[in-house]
Amino acid sequence: MITEMTITETRKKITSLENKMGYDDTISITNHGKEVFALMKWDTYESIEETLEILADEKMLSNLKKGIAQVKDNGLVDFEDFKKSLECTK
């Protein structure tokens, strides 16, 4: 959810916002009615940053698409079976 707040309001409430904001919450900080900053939890920011990194890297994006296709096709391998297969290659 996006909440709008002026810079002045944000200054007054900044120390209490950490406990009031959830993962999906963003505060649009305005100055004279114009959006100038977005405030969000650090975990949310890191998630966005990692997503952009994946989308910008052709190989990682290709691997992600391949993994999604495997999930859709029920082509996943059980983790314990995978570990056993690795032991056979030693």
HELIX and SHEET records of a PDB file:
HELIX    1   1 ILE A    7  LYS A   20  1                                  14    
HELIX    2   2 TRP A   42  ALA A   56  1                                  15    
HELIX    3   3 GLU A   58  LYS A   72  1                                  15    
HELIX    4   4 PHE A   79  CYS A   88  1                                  10    
SHEET    1   A 3 ILE A   2  THR A   6  0                                        
SHEET    2   A 3 THR A  26  ASN A  31  1                                        
SHEET    3   A 3 LYS A  34  MET A  40 -1                                        
END                                                                             
